[in-house]
Amino acid sequence: MPDAPSAEAGLPTATAILKPKRARPFFGRHPWVLDSAIERLNGTADVGAVVDLATHDGHFVGRGLWNPASRIRVRLYAFDAATRLDDEFFRGRLAAAVALRGHLGLDDRAAAARVVNSEGDDLSGLIVDRYGEYLAVQVTAAALVPRLDAIAAGLDELVRPRGILLRGAERGLAKLEGLHLPDRVIRGVAPGGPVFVAEHGLRFGVDLAEGQKTGWYLDQRDNRLAAARHARGRRVLDAFCYSGGFAVACATAGGARSVLAVDSSAKATALAKANAELNGAANVAVETADAFEKLDALAAAGERFGMVVLDPPKFARSRASVDDALRAYHRVNRVAVGLLEPGGILVTCSCSGSVSRDDFLEMLAGVAQRSRRSIQVLECRGAGADHPVNVSCLEGEYLKCVIARVA
């Protein structure tokens, strides 16, 4: 078996040996090596150490970063034994990601876009979103923490933002990874208040300090416009509205007759009201209420809408919870279908990566059967082009957005 190499910059300090017959996904460049696939570690490695991955009989597979506390024991970044995982390597990956957004025309400094999409940009565990002149960075892999300063320096050089803010990972994910990263400014200055960004002719205020995710649901940018195309003249319900993206788009660009936007977070609904006012959407009413309870109350009152938008929080955080999540999606979508007038439009979303597109469509088929309503899928959408998916890690295709007509 190979000996543990010396610890030079970007070179491995140890080798993780795979169990027999477990190498195929990694020869296929899948970046996540679970603890259950590893037989042992030859050498020693702390969190963030560079390690090689080898087959049980010693053949090189890939090079990555080690985290003994995570179920994802190794995150692979290179599949060439000559590649060093040093600062220059990570800067090169960042440069490629920034260049792609330029190619896509998503580098407008008045707008917002995702600059780094973790596995989709071959930078597993790193998310970077740009909001105007500011960057919000979210690290979801503890193994990247020792490289955070170098990553920030690379982003500063490549993007030249006014400030780079670090946002903590989701609580559950942070616990699984052993992450302890408080929100803070890591380069430049923080904005003095909301950052205002342009989106398809509209303007939205984004709370970079305390907003959900990194401040805004960038992955739904193009879906908000797509939904608005079906809103003209309709009474619209936007459940789980967060800061009003779908509601404002439907009311203004879409020409909806009226919009009721509902969210349980008072901070979110305050932002939604402000965003409606910012865009002159006087026909948007915003209510702070539990969206599930509000849907039930509207159904009990016999209310009807021409469009219902459902963008709930993540229901499944692992494959083990998929069945429970699908039951929750079924329940909320069945109530929504009951609220729709004949010929109404359902815009229903899932951000649960463990729930596949097929799972989600089969759930809707069950809703159609139980409600005795015909559901015609008009569009089956995902995240925008600034959220690329690497075909070697299809788990990155987490967002489903179905636009359907309900007869």
DOMINU-433555 format. One record per residue (C-alpha): x, y, z. Coordinates in steps of 0.5 Angstrom, whole numbers, plus 500, padded with zeros to 3 digits. Example, Ala and Ser with C-alpha at 12.3 -4.5 7.8 and 13.67 -1.06 7.14 Angstrom:
BEGIN
525491516/527498514/
//
This chain:
BEGIN
500500500/502507499/506511504/503517507/507523503/510529506/506535507/508540502/503545500/497542496/500535497/497530501/499528508/495521508/492516503/484514504/484507502/477505499/474498501/473493495/469495489/467502492/471506487/467506481/463513483/470516484/473514478/467517475/469524479/463524484/466529489/463526496/467520499/462517505/465514511/462508509/466507503/473508506/477502509/482506513/487512513/494511511/498516515/495522519/490528517/487533521/480537518/482540512/488536510/490534503/489527502/489522496/484517495/486510493/483503491/484497496/490495492/493502492/491505485/490513485/483515484/483522486/485528491/481532496/480534503/479530509/474531515/474526520/468529523/463529517/460523514/463526507/470524509/473526503/471532498/475530492/477536488/482533483/483527479/490528477/496526482/500532479/495537481/497541488/491543492/494549494/492557494/493557486/489551485/483554488/484561485/484558478/477554480/474561482/477565476/473559472/467560476/467568475/469567468/463563466/458568469/461573465/460568459/452568461/452575462/450575469/456580471/452586472/454590478/447592479/444585479/445579483/448572481/451566484/458566483/460559485/455554486/459548490/460542486/457545480/463549479/468544482/468547489/465542493/462546500/463553497/457558495/459565493/453570491/454577489/449582490/451588487/457591490/458585495/459578496/456573501/460567502/457561505/462555507/458548507/465544508/469544514/475542510/475549507/475553513/483553513/483556506/478561507/483567507/486565501/479564498/477571500/483574497/482570490/475573490/477580492/482580486/477577481/471581483/473587487/467588491/466593496/465588502/465580503/461577508/461570511/454567512/453561516/451554514/444551515/444549523/443542521/449542516/453546520/453540526/454535521/460538518/463540525/462548523/463554527/463560523/459566526/457571521/462576519/465581514/471578512/474583507/472590506/466593509/459591510/453595507/449600511/442597510/439593505/442592498/438594492/439589486/435589479/432583477/428583470/426590471/424590478/428592484/429588491/432590497/436584500/438583507/445580507/446581514/440576517/436574511/435567509/440563505/445568503/440574503/435572497/433566493/437567487/435560484/428562483/430569479/428566472/422562475/419568478/419571471/416565468/411565473/409572472/407570465/401567467/399572472/395577468/388578471/388573476/388573484/394570486/396567493/404567494/405562500/411562503/413568500/419570504/421577501/416577496/419575490/414571486/408576489/412583486/413579480/406577479/403584481/408588476/411584471/405579471/399584471/395580477/389583479/391582486/396578490/396576497/403574500/404570506/410568510/411566518/417570519/415578521/422580518/421577511/414580511/417587513/421586507/416583502/412590504/418594503/419591496/412591494/412599495/419599492/416597485/409600486/405594487/399597491/395591489/400586494/397585501/402582505/400578511/405575517/402568518/403560518/403559511/400552512/395554517/393560512/392555506/387551511/383557513/382560506/380553504/375553509/372559508/371557500/376562497/378561490/384564486/387564479/394562481/397559487/405559488/408554493/415555495/416552502/422551506/426544505/422538507/427533506/434533509/436526507/434520503/431517510/426523510/424523503/417519505/415524510/417530505/413527500/407527504/408534506/408536499/402532497/398535503/400542501/399541494/392538495/390544499/393549494/389545488/383546492/384553492/384554485/379556480/378551474/383553469/388556475/395556475/399552480/406554481/409549486/417548488/421544492/428545494/429538497/435535494/433528496/426529493/428527485/424531480/420524478/418523486/415530485/411529479/409523482/407526488/403531484/400525480/397523487/394530488/391530481/388523483/385525490/383531488/379529482/382535478/386534472/393537472/397539466/404541467/406547462/413548465/418543469/424548471/430548476/435554478/438559473/444558469/448561475/447555479/450549474/450542476/456537475/453531471/458527476/454530482/447530480/445531487/446538486/440539482/436540488/430545485/424543482/419548480/413546476/408551473/401547471/394548469/389545474/382544470/
//
